[in-house]
Amino acid sequence: MFRLLSLICVLLASPVALANSQTRYVSEDVYTFIHGGPGNQFRILGSVEAGQQVTSLGQTEGDYSKIIDHKDREGWIKTSELDTQPSFRVRIPLLEKQLADSQARVKALSEANSATESNNSSMTAEIASLNQTLNVTTQERDRLASELKQIKDNQEYKLWQEGALIAFVGLLLGIFLVYLPKPQRKKKDRWM
């Protein structure tokens, strides 16, 4: 009953103190005592285990700070036993979860890497096969280009030969026609 009344009084009397409240953690000692006032001469209200989250009310006197613990008990503990960082009790499970998540991602990436390496080796083999086919095709193209050039050269040579033969025949025919006797005209005064 006394606790309930004191809690109601604290809630009604100190809205400003709650506005200044900050999250703190009990340092890594095994436990610390909550006192009824700012000193160890005051009555012990209970204890808080190491790593428990408490709310600092922003009041300090000497070496003590006023807090509300996880059981909603208001009291004073040594300021040196408060820390702004979460304790190992809070951090270790988070770190273990992060580690498990990281290991799962590493495993997934490793499997993906293995699949990629397998795919890469098959692609490398396919590229080698395609390069070999390209070399054979290039050689065949070069051989056919050489044959085509030879055929063109032969055709040009044949055309030159035919042209030279026609020119020679034309020359001979021209010479022959020059020396042919010209037909004579019949005279008109002759009868037949």
Phi, psi and chi 1 to 4 in degrees:
 res  aa     phi    psi   chi1   chi2   chi3   chi4
   1 MET       -  -45.2 -179.7   76.6  171.8      -
   2 PHE   -60.0  -39.6  175.6   72.2      -      -
   3 ARG   -63.2  -43.8  -74.3  171.8  126.7  178.2
   4 LEU   -62.6  -43.6 -175.8   59.7      -      -
   5 LEU   -64.7  -41.9  -73.9  174.8      -      -
   6 SER   -66.6  -35.7   65.3      -      -      -
   7 LEU   -66.7  -42.1 -179.0   61.3      -      -
   8 ILE   -64.2  -41.7  -69.2  172.2      -      -
   9 CYS   -62.7  -42.9  -72.6      -      -      -
  10 VAL   -63.5  -43.6  167.2      -      -      -
  11 LEU   -65.9  -38.8  -70.6  176.0      -      -
  12 LEU   -78.4  -36.2  -67.0  175.7      -      -
  13 ALA   -83.2  -22.0      -      -      -      -
  14 SER  -129.1   60.9   60.0      -      -      -
  15 PRO   -67.4  -29.6   17.1  -22.3      -      -
  16 VAL   -68.3  -38.8  174.1      -      -      -
  17 ALA   -65.0  -36.4      -      -      -      -
  18 LEU   -70.7  -30.0  -70.4  176.7      -      -
  19 ALA   -66.1  -30.9      -      -      -      -
  20 ASN   -89.0    4.3  -69.5  -24.4      -      -
  21 SER   -66.0  143.0   66.3      -      -      -
  22 GLN  -134.5  146.7  -59.7  170.1   -5.3      -
  23 THR   -78.5  130.7  -59.3      -      -      -
  24 ARG  -133.5  168.4  -61.6  -81.5 -169.7 -117.1
  25 TYR  -130.4  143.6  -62.9   90.1      -      -
  26 VAL   -72.3  134.8  173.8      -      -      -
  27 SER   -64.0  178.2   62.9      -      -      -
  28 GLU   -73.8   10.5  -60.9  -59.5  -34.8      -
  29 ASP   -62.9  164.8  -65.6  -26.1      -      -
  30 VAL   -62.9  -47.2  176.9      -      -      -
  31 TYR  -160.6  164.1   62.5   90.0      -      -
  32 THR  -137.6  152.8 -171.9      -      -      -
  33 PHE   -89.1  145.6  -67.0  115.0      -      -
  34 ILE  -101.1  124.2  -60.8  174.9      -      -
  35 HIS  -102.8  158.1  -64.9  -82.6      -      -
  36 GLY   -75.1  -12.8      -      -      -      -
  37 GLY  -150.4  180.0      -      -      -      -
  38 PRO   -79.6   68.9   28.2  -31.8      -      -
  39 GLY   168.0  162.7      -      -      -      -
  40 ASN   -82.2   -2.6   60.8    1.0      -      -
  41 GLN   -80.7  -12.0   69.2  -88.1   16.5      -
  42 PHE   -83.8  161.1  -70.1   93.0      -      -
  43 ARG   -60.8  141.5 -179.2  171.5   72.5   97.8
  44 ILE   -83.7  121.2  -64.8  175.5      -      -
  45 LEU   -89.2  -21.0  -57.7  175.7      -      -
  46 GLY   162.0 -166.2      -      -      -      -
  47 SER  -135.0  159.2   64.1      -      -      -
  48 VAL  -124.1  131.3  179.8      -      -      -
  49 GLU   -72.1  156.6  -66.8  179.7    9.8      -
  50 ALA   -60.6  135.4      -      -      -      -
  51 GLY    88.5   -5.8      -      -      -      -
  52 GLN   -69.2  145.3  -79.7  -65.5  -33.9      -
  53 GLN   -83.9  133.4 -178.1  175.6  -24.4      -
  54 VAL  -131.4  162.6  -64.9      -      -      -
  55 THR  -109.9  121.7  -57.3      -      -      -
  56 SER   -82.7  131.7  172.5      -      -      -
  57 LEU   -89.9    2.2  -62.1  177.4      -      -
  58 GLY    83.2    3.9      -      -      -      -
  59 GLN  -101.0  131.1  -67.0  178.9  -12.5      -
  60 THR  -132.0  142.5   57.6      -      -      -
  61 GLU  -139.1  117.8  -74.5 -171.9   30.1      -
  62 GLY    62.6 -126.6      -      -      -      -
  63 ASP   -92.8    9.3  -66.8  -20.9      -      -
  64 TYR  -117.7  150.3  -75.0   81.3      -      -
  65 SER  -126.6  147.1  -66.1      -      -      -
  66 LYS   -88.8  133.3 -167.2  170.1 -171.1  179.5
  67 ILE  -138.2  166.6   57.5  109.5      -      -
  68 ILE  -121.7  125.8  -63.0  178.3      -      -
  69 ASP   -86.5 -174.6   71.5   -5.4      -      -
  70 HIS   -69.1  -13.1   64.3  -72.9      -      -
  71 LYS  -102.0   15.6  -65.1  179.9 -178.2  176.2
  72 ASP    62.4   30.7  -70.8  -30.4      -      -
  73 ARG   -93.6  132.5  -65.7 -179.2  -66.3 -170.5
  74 GLU   -98.4  132.5 -174.2  176.6  -51.8      -
  75 GLY  -170.7 -168.5      -      -      -      -
  76 TRP  -121.8  137.4  -64.1   78.7      -      -
  77 ILE  -134.3  165.2   65.5  171.5      -      -
  78 LYS   -62.4  135.6  -74.9 -172.1  173.2 -175.9
  79 THR   -63.4  -32.6  -55.9      -      -      -
  80 SER   -66.4  -18.2   62.9      -      -      -
  81 GLU   -93.0    5.4  -66.2  177.3   -7.2      -
  82 LEU  -101.7  146.7  -70.2  175.6      -      -
  83 ASP  -139.7  148.0 -162.0   -6.4      -      -
  84 THR   -83.4  -16.4   58.0      -      -      -
  85 GLN   -95.6  145.6  -62.5  -66.8  -39.5      -
  86 PRO   -61.4  149.8  -16.0   24.8      -      -
  87 SER   -77.7  173.8   68.3      -      -      -
  88 PHE   -62.5  -29.9  -70.5  120.9      -      -
  89 ARG   -58.8  -36.5  170.1 -175.1  -90.5 -179.3
  90 VAL   -87.1  -41.6  174.2      -      -      -
  91 ARG   -72.2  -37.2  -74.8 -170.1  -87.8  175.5
  92 ILE   -60.8  -48.0  -73.2  177.1      -      -
  93 PRO   -60.6  -37.5  -23.9   32.4      -      -
  94 LEU   -64.3  -43.8  -66.5  174.8      -      -
  95 LEU   -65.0  -38.3  -68.8  173.4      -      -
  96 GLU   -64.3  -39.6  -73.4  174.0  -14.3      -
  97 LYS   -65.0  -44.8 -176.4  179.7 -178.5  -41.6
  98 GLN   -61.7  -40.0  -71.7  175.3   -9.7      -
  99 LEU   -63.1  -44.9  178.0   62.9      -      -
 100 ALA   -62.7  -41.7      -      -      -      -
 101 ASP   -63.0  -43.4  -69.1  -14.4      -      -
 102 SER   -63.9  -42.0  -64.2      -      -      -
 103 GLN   -64.5  -38.1  -73.1  173.6  -22.3      -
 104 ALA   -64.8  -40.9      -      -      -      -
 105 ARG   -66.3  -41.6  -79.9 -173.0  -61.3 -153.9
 106 VAL   -61.1  -42.5  166.3      -      -      -
 107 LYS   -63.3  -44.2 -176.8  178.1  179.4 -176.6
 108 ALA   -63.0  -42.7      -      -      -      -
 109 LEU   -65.9  -36.8  -70.8  173.8      -      -
 110 SER   -64.1  -43.4  176.4      -      -      -
 111 GLU   -64.8  -41.4  -69.9  170.8   -2.0      -
 112 ALA   -64.0  -37.9      -      -      -      -
 113 ASN   -65.3  -40.6 -171.0   27.9      -      -
 114 SER   -62.9  -43.1  -63.5      -      -      -
 115 ALA   -63.7  -39.9      -      -      -      -
 116 THR   -66.2  -41.7  -58.4      -      -      -
 117 GLU   -64.0  -39.8  -74.0  177.7   -0.4      -
 118 SER   -63.5  -45.3  172.5      -      -      -
 119 ASN   -63.3  -38.8 -168.9   19.7      -      -
 120 ASN   -64.0  -42.7 -170.8   20.2      -      -
 121 SER   -67.3  -37.8   62.8      -      -      -
 122 SER   -68.2  -37.4   67.8      -      -      -
 123 MET   -66.0  -37.7  -69.8  -65.7 -170.3      -
 124 THR   -63.5  -42.7  -58.8      -      -      -
 125 ALA   -63.8  -40.6      -      -      -      -
 126 GLU   -66.3  -39.1 -171.4  173.9  -18.5      -
 127 ILE   -63.4  -42.3  -73.2  171.3      -      -
 128 ALA   -61.4  -42.0      -      -      -      -
 129 SER   -64.0  -43.2  171.5      -      -      -
 130 LEU   -66.0  -36.9  -70.2  173.4      -      -
 131 ASN   -64.2  -40.2  -81.4  -23.5      -      -
 132 GLN   -64.3  -43.7 -174.9  177.0    6.4      -
 133 THR   -62.1  -39.7  -55.9      -      -      -
 134 LEU   -62.3  -42.3  177.3   65.2      -      -
 135 ASN   -62.6  -44.3  -72.6  -20.6      -      -
 136 VAL   -63.5  -43.8  168.9      -      -      -
 137 THR   -64.8  -39.2  -54.5      -      -      -
 138 THR   -63.9  -43.2  -58.1      -      -      -
 139 GLN   -62.5  -42.5  -70.4  173.3   -7.7      -
 140 GLU   -63.7  -42.2 -177.8   68.3   16.7      -
 141 ARG   -61.0  -45.3 -178.4 -156.0   62.8 -164.5
 142 ASP   -63.2  -40.0  -68.1  -16.1      -      -
 143 ARG   -64.5  -44.4 -175.1 -174.7   63.8   77.4
 144 LEU   -67.3  -36.4  -69.6  173.8      -      -
 145 ALA   -64.0  -39.0      -      -      -      -
 146 SER   -65.5  -42.4  175.0      -      -      -
 147 GLU   -64.1  -41.6  -74.5 -179.9   12.3      -
 148 LEU   -62.7  -41.7 -178.7   62.9      -      -
 149 LYS   -63.0  -40.0 -174.5  178.4 -178.1  -53.6
 150 GLN   -63.8  -42.2 -174.7   67.0   33.1      -
 151 ILE   -64.2  -43.7  -70.7  170.7      -      -
 152 LYS   -61.4  -44.7  -79.6 -176.7  176.4  179.9
 153 ASP   -61.0  -42.1  -71.1  -13.5      -      -
 154 ASN   -63.9  -40.2  -73.4  -17.0      -      -
 155 GLN   -65.1  -43.3  -76.9  179.2  -18.4      -
 156 GLU   -62.4  -42.1  -73.9  178.9    8.9      -
 157 TYR   -62.6  -41.8 -178.6   71.7      -      -
 158 LYS   -65.1  -40.9 -168.0  172.5 -175.2 -179.0
 159 LEU   -62.6  -40.7  -75.6  174.1      -      -
 160 TRP   -63.7  -42.6  -81.6  104.7      -      -
 161 GLN   -61.5  -47.2  -82.4 -178.0  -23.7      -
 162 GLU   -63.5  -42.0  -70.9  174.2   -3.3      -
 163 GLY   -61.7  -42.7      -      -      -      -
 164 ALA   -65.7  -39.2      -      -      -      -
 165 LEU   -65.1  -43.6 -177.6   63.6      -      -
 166 ILE   -63.5  -42.5  -69.8  171.8      -      -
 167 ALA   -62.9  -41.8      -      -      -      -
 168 PHE   -65.6  -43.8 -178.3   71.2      -      -
 169 VAL   -63.7  -41.2  168.2      -      -      -
 170 GLY   -63.1  -39.7      -      -      -      -
 171 LEU   -64.7  -46.7 -179.3   66.2      -      -
 172 LEU   -62.2  -42.1  -75.4  179.8      -      -
 173 LEU   -65.2  -38.9 -172.3   62.7      -      -
 174 GLY   -64.1  -42.8      -      -      -      -
 175 ILE   -66.8  -42.7  -67.9  173.9      -      -
 176 PHE   -63.3  -40.5 -179.5   70.1      -      -
 177 LEU   -68.7  -30.8  -73.0  176.8      -      -
 178 VAL   -65.9  -38.3  167.0      -      -      -
 179 TYR   -91.9    1.7  -71.3  109.4      -      -
 180 LEU   -72.7  143.5  -84.6  178.0      -      -
 181 PRO   -69.0  143.3   11.7  -15.6      -      -
 182 LYS   -81.9  140.3  -69.9 -175.7 -179.0  177.6
 183 PRO   -69.7  141.2   13.2  -16.2      -      -
 184 GLN   -93.8  149.7  -61.8 -147.6  -10.0      -
 185 ARG   -83.8  147.5  -78.7 -176.7  157.5 -173.0
 186 LYS   -81.7  140.8  -69.5 -174.0 -178.6  178.9
 187 LYS   -78.9  146.0  -68.6 -173.5  177.0  177.8
 188 LYS   -83.2  -20.0  -70.3 -169.1 -179.1 -173.7
 189 ASP   -81.4   -6.3   32.4  -25.6      -      -
 190 ARG   -94.8  149.8 -119.0  171.4   92.4  178.9
 191 TRP   -95.1  115.5 -141.6   97.1      -      -
 192 MET    55.3      - -157.8  159.2  156.3      -
